[in-house]
Amino acid sequence: MKPQRYQLKKDAAAIVARGEPWLFRDHLSSAAGVFEDGQWLRLVDGANHVVGHGIYEREGAIAIRVLRTGAEPVDAAWLRTKLAAAVAARAELATTTDGIRLLHGESDGIPAVTADRFGTTLVVASYTAGSDAIARYAARVLATANVVLRPARRRRGPVLPARVLRGTPGEVVTFVEDGERFAVDLAAGHKTGTYLDLRGLRRYVRGLPLAGARVLNLFAYSGMLGRAAELAGAASITQVDASDRALEFAAAHHVGDPARHRFVTADVFEWLPGLARENPCELVIVDPPAMTSRKAQVPGVLAAYRKLYRAAAPHVAPGGLLVSACCTSRVERATFRRTVREALPASFTLEHEVPVEPDHPVGFAQADYLKILCWRAS
């Protein structure tokens, strides 16, 4: 795509010069309104010096995603170098799993494109119209036996279907993590099929002393955390999610001993307050959806968190653990910790914070979306 010239305001040029990946709507002049969604831009300062290249978005808070700083163009050689660096950074992780995010968007220097490898299947997704071409190129460079491309979700117009670029991937594919095989719902799964970013929590749960324990897994999705608890020895695992399909997938793919698992299709926010308290659990996992895409929604989300963790706390047995998770960058890490701390009784103490996974690097402040805190009840 041939880039169009766009002159930045002084403060916007300074943001690009600092290497920040996004320009927000209020950083732009009204002149940007002439560009089409997905238009590539050559960004110049007041002296007409090229300071970078970016992708324009007509709607949403982010107005320009910076592709590259400086005057050099965005070309195939630059993209191959970025892709090679991203893959190299995951070399150690690849010795323990073949379920890896090979490319993590802006945090790997390639905006709005992710690439997840599940065994022999690669799923590449783009998140803006202007990044579709980059996604196709990344799919070709990173190709495995099977390659699926998920085009950007447009804010307007029909949802474009995923395309198979190579091979014959099935609706369900698998990957191995620390010797355990997990399944991915390519046909209708969240994100690119599953949550690779929760690998650290799965490993943490699998390493807990849960022999004979009771576990409550809220917002269970496809049951991978429930399977991790079973591998740790848990005797009774209740998994709750609003999606019948997700729980059916969990029962079909992430259960070793069916007698240990109970699946409940329900809205957790409505179901949890009515749950009887006579059988507390040694582990309660609370991993709600993001619930927000705009800053104005944050107060409501924090109120929902407080309600949720107050309702979950009575179901943790003395000495047990409560896992609290947040998956939106709109809620800052310190704010999330403080909110959960205030919602839980004083008898709970923060014992562990699960670090981010190496294939989900936090390359800039807004990329710090996933927070996982583990609280011990006394």
CORZI-V549093 format. One record per backbone hydrogen bond with DSSP energy under -1.0 kcal/mol. CO is the residue of the C=O (numbers start at 1). NH is the residue of the N-H. Records with the same first field share a line. If there is no record, write none. Layout:
BEGIN
CO = NH, NH
END
This chain:
BEGIN
4 = 42
6 = 44
9 = 13
10 = 14
11 = 15
12 = 16
13 = 17
14 = 18
15 = 20
16 = 19
21 = 66
23 = 63, 64
24 = 27
25 = 28
29 = 32
30 = 33
31 = 34
32 = 35
36 = 39
39 = 56
40 = 4
41 = 54
42 = 6
43 = 51, 52
44 = 8
45 = 48
49 = 45
51 = 70
52 = 43
53 = 67, 68
54 = 41
55 = 65
56 = 38
61 = 25
63 = 57
64 = 23
65 = 55
68 = 53
75 = 79
76 = 80
77 = 81
78 = 82
79 = 83
80 = 84
81 = 85
82 = 86
83 = 87
84 = 88
85 = 89
87 = 90
88 = 91
90 = 94
92 = 95
93 = 96, 97
96 = 178
98 = 119
100 = 117
103 = 115
104 = 107
105 = 108, 110
106 = 109
112 = 127
113 = 105
114 = 125
115 = 102, 103
116 = 123
117 = 100
118 = 121
120 = 146
121 = 118
122 = 148
123 = 116
124 = 150
125 = 114
128 = 131
129 = 132
131 = 135
132 = 136
133 = 137
134 = 138
135 = 139
136 = 140
137 = 141
138 = 142
146 = 122
147 = 165, 166
148 = 124
149 = 163
150 = 126
163 = 149
166 = 147
171 = 186, 187
173 = 184
175 = 182
176 = 98
177 = 180
180 = 177
182 = 175
184 = 173, 186
185 = 189
190 = 193
193 = 185
195 = 198
196 = 199
198 = 202
199 = 203
200 = 204
201 = 205
202 = 206
203 = 207
205 = 208
208 = 210
210 = 213
213 = 235, 236
214 = 282, 283
215 = 238
216 = 285
217 = 240
218 = 287
220 = 223
223 = 227
224 = 228
225 = 229
226 = 230
227 = 231
228 = 232
229 = 234
230 = 233
233 = 212
236 = 215
237 = 262
238 = 217
239 = 264
240 = 219, 220
241 = 266
243 = 247
244 = 248
245 = 249
246 = 250
247 = 251
248 = 252
249 = 253
250 = 254
257 = 260
258 = 261
260 = 237
262 = 239
264 = 241
267 = 270, 271
268 = 272
272 = 275
281 = 317
282 = 321
283 = 216
284 = 323
285 = 218
286 = 325
294 = 297
295 = 298
297 = 301
298 = 302
299 = 303
300 = 304
301 = 305
302 = 306
303 = 307
304 = 308
305 = 309
306 = 310
307 = 311
308 = 312
309 = 313
312 = 315
313 = 316
315 = 281
317 = 320
320 = 377
321 = 284
322 = 375
323 = 286
324 = 373
326 = 371
332 = 336
333 = 337
334 = 338
335 = 339
336 = 340
337 = 341
338 = 342
339 = 343
340 = 344
345 = 348
347 = 378
349 = 376
352 = 374
357 = 360
364 = 367
365 = 368
367 = 369
371 = 326
372 = 354
373 = 324
374 = 351, 352
375 = 322
376 = 349
377 = 319
END
